[in-house]
Amino acid sequence: MTSTTLTRESGTSYTQSRNTLGWWLSDVWQMTLRNVRHVLRSPDLVMFSLVQPVMFILLFTYVFGGAMDVGGERYAQFLLPGVLVQMALYGSAAGTTIGVAAEMREGLMDRFRSMPMSRTAVLIGRTLSEIFRNVGVACVTVGVGVMVGFRFHNGLLPALAGLLLLLLFGYAVSWFAAYLGLSVRNAEAAQAVGGVWIFPFTLISSAFVPTDTMPGWLQAYAAHSPMTAAVNALRALFTGARRRATSSRPWPGRSA
């Protein structure tokens, strides 16, 4: 199958195979750039994405940090991985769900279907663009975390591996969010649906408190939540902790 298009410069036509990997990659890249440009051209959206993790780190560190028992370790060490995963979840889930739902309602999805392009590139481009957003948010979050006392104790490579894992987690969540965006009728419903599952999914985990401080019936879920698994993996990679991050007991070799 082939498609004929016009070049912008000369107006001459050329025939390009629609069944090649290069054609598909080109469509994915163009859709990714489209979504990245949309974010960059919305200063209020960029500002909100960057201010939110700063607020969480400062508020939890200086308001709740003194009351948190995390086994003798500074609360900033415990908190930052949780905030990183939370921000990846918020950005990927809320942004993708609302964005996809809005484009469905405005008819942009129908326009994309009518164009000589890969249909899969639309959603893949949307989810890949969230990786770029998460990179920027992660840089700001780590910078503020270092200012309040967070330190990487396990070396450069494990730290980079942890950040890569964070991006993969956000990318996986963005696909679930895209499904929700396609399932609802408008952006308002998408925002409501996102709030229903994101809020408890984030809090019922080890992101902000050890799970062994929760009631026993709630620990069964919190200790095995995907959110907890991601947060604990980041803590292990960032700090080299050998204990379970779900516990408030002291780390080996550290005083309570």
C-alpha positions in Angstrom: 0.0 0.0 0.0 1.4 3.4 -0.9 0.4 7.0 -0.3 1.0 10.1 -2.3 1.8 13.5 -0.6 3.0 16.9 -1.6 6.3 18.5 -0.4 5.9 22.0 1.2 8.8 23.5 -0.6 8.3 22.5 -4.3 4.7 21.2 -4.4 6.0 18.1 -6.2 4.5 14.7 -5.3 6.3 11.7 -4.2 5.3 8.1 -3.3 6.2 6.7 0.0 5.6 3.2 1.2 3.2 3.1 4.2 4.4 -0.3 5.3 7.9 0.5 6.3 9.4 0.9 9.8 10.8 4.3 8.9 7.3 5.6 8.0 5.9 4.4 11.3 8.8 5.8 13.3 8.4 9.1 11.5 4.7 9.3 12.5 5.5 8.4 16.1 8.2 11.1 16.3 6.0 13.8 14.8 3.1 13.0 17.2 5.5 13.0 20.1 6.9 16.4 19.0 3.4 17.7 18.6 2.5 16.9 22.2 5.8 18.2 23.6 5.2 21.5 21.8 1.7 21.7 23.2 3.1 21.4 26.7 5.9 23.9 26.1 3.4 26.4 24.7 1.3 26.3 27.9 3.4 28.1 30.5 0.7 27.6 33.2 0.8 23.8 32.6 4.6 23.8 32.8 4.6 25.9 35.9 2.0 23.8 37.7 4.0 20.6 36.8 7.2 22.0 38.3 5.7 23.7 41.4 3.7 20.8 42.5 6.6 18.5 43.5 8.4 21.4 45.2 5.3 22.0 47.4 5.0 18.3 48.3 8.7 18.1 49.3 8.7 21.3 51.3 5.4 20.7 53.1 6.0 17.0 54.0 9.6 17.7 55.0 9.1 20.7 57.2 5.5 20.1 58.4 5.2 16.3 58.8 8.9 15.3 58.7 9.5 15.8 62.4 6.7 13.5 63.4 7.6 10.7 61.0 9.4 7.6 62.3 11.4 6.1 59.4 13.9 4.1 61.4 16.3 6.8 62.3 17.0 8.0 58.7 16.3 11.6 57.7 12.8 11.9 56.4 14.1 13.6 53.2 15.9 10.3 52.3 12.6 8.4 52.7 10.4 11.0 51.1 12.1 11.9 47.8 11.6 8.5 46.0 7.9 8.6 47.0 7.5 12.1 45.6 9.3 11.2 42.4 7.0 8.2 41.8 3.9 10.3 42.8 4.8 13.0 40.3 5.4 10.5 37.5 2.0 9.0 38.3 0.2 12.4 38.4 1.8 13.7 35.2 1.4 10.5 33.2 -2.0 9.6 34.4 -3.8 12.9 34.7 -2.2 14.6 31.7 -2.8 11.6 29.4 -6.3 10.9 30.5 -7.5 14.5 30.1 -5.5 15.1 26.9 -6.9 12.0 25.2 -10.4 12.7 26.3 -10.2 16.3 25.1 -8.9 15.3 21.7 -11.6 12.7 21.3 -14.3 15.3 22.1 -12.8 18.0 19.8 -12.6 15.6 16.9 -8.9 15.6 16.6 -8.8 11.8 16.8 -11.2 11.6 13.8 -8.9 14.0 11.9 -5.9 11.8 12.6 -7.8 8.7 11.4 -8.5 10.4 8.1 -4.9 11.2 7.5 -2.3 8.9 5.8 -0.6 8.0 9.0 -0.4 5.2 11.5 -3.2 5.0 14.0 -1.0 3.6 16.7 1.3 6.6 16.4 -1.3 8.9 17.9 -1.4 7.1 21.3 2.3 6.1 21.2 3.3 9.7 20.6 1.0 10.9 23.4 2.5 8.4 25.9 6.1 9.1 24.8 5.7 12.8 25.3 4.9 12.2 29.0 8.5 10.8 29.3 9.9 14.2 28.4 7.6 15.9 30.9 8.6 13.4 33.6 12.3 14.1 32.9 11.9 17.8 33.6 9.8 17.2 36.7 12.3 14.6 38.0 15.2 17.1 37.6 13.4 19.8 39.6 12.3 17.3 42.2 15.8 15.9 42.7 17.2 19.4 42.9 14.8 20.5 45.6 15.4 17.2 47.4 19.1 17.8 47.6 18.5 21.2 49.0 16.5 19.8 51.9 19.0 17.0 52.7 18.5 14.1 50.3 21.7 12.4 49.1 22.4 9.5 46.7 24.4 7.0 48.8 24.6 4.1 46.3 26.7 5.6 43.4 25.9 7.2 40.0 24.9 4.1 38.0 22.3 2.9 40.5 20.9 6.4 40.7 20.6 6.6 36.9 19.0 3.1 36.9 16.5 4.4 39.5 15.6 7.4 37.3 15.2 5.1 34.3 12.9 2.8 36.3 10.9 5.9 37.3 10.4 6.9 33.6 9.4 3.3 32.7 6.8 3.3 35.5 5.4 6.6 34.3 5.2 5.3 30.8 3.4 2.2 31.8 0.8 4.2 33.8 0.3 6.5 30.8 -1.1 3.6 28.8 -3.7 2.8 31.4 -4.5 6.5 31.5 -4.9 6.6 27.7 -7.4 3.7 28.0 -9.4 5.7 30.5 -9.3 8.8 28.3 -10.7 6.8 25.4 -13.4 5.3 27.6 -14.9 8.6 29.0 -17.0 11.2 27.1 -15.2 14.4 27.9 -12.3 16.0 29.7 -14.4 16.9 32.8 -15.3 13.2 33.3 -11.7 12.3 32.6 -10.5 14.6 35.4 -13.1 13.1 37.8 -12.1 9.6 36.9 -8.4 10.3 37.4 -8.9 11.8 40.8 -10.9 8.8 42.0 -8.1 6.2 41.5 -4.9 8.3 41.6 -5.4 9.7 45.1 -5.9 6.5 47.1 -3.5 4.6 44.8 -0.8 7.1 45.8 -1.5 7.4 49.6 -2.1 3.7 50.3 1.6 2.8 49.7 5.0 3.4 51.2 5.4 6.7 49.4 5.1 8.9 52.6 4.9 6.5 55.5 6.1 2.9 56.2 3.3 0.5 55.5 3.7 -1.3 58.9 2.2 1.7 60.6 -1.1 1.0 58.8 -3.9 -1.3 60.0 -3.3 -4.9 59.3 -6.1 -5.2 56.8 -4.7 -2.3 54.8 -1.1 -3.5 54.9 -2.1 -6.5 52.7 -2.8 -4.1 49.8 -0.3 -1.4 50.6 2.7 -3.7 50.9 2.1 -5.2 47.5 0.8 -2.1 45.6 2.6 -1.3 42.3 3.2 2.2 43.8 4.9 0.6 46.8 7.0 -1.6 44.6 8.2 1.3 42.5 9.0 3.5 45.5 10.9 0.7 47.3 12.9 0.0 44.2 13.9 3.6 43.9 14.9 3.8 47.6 17.1 0.7 47.2 18.8 2.0 44.1 19.3 5.5 45.5 20.4 4.7 49.0 21.5 1.0 48.9 19.1 0.2 51.7 19.0 -3.5 52.6 15.9 -3.4 54.7 12.3 -3.3 53.5 11.3 0.3 52.9 7.8 -0.6 54.1 9.1 -1.0 57.7 9.7 1.7 60.3 12.4 -0.4 62.0 16.0 0.9 61.9 18.2 0.1 59.0 21.0 -2.4 59.7 24.0 -0.4 61.1 21.8 2.6 61.9 20.5 3.7 65.3 16.9 4.3 65.9 
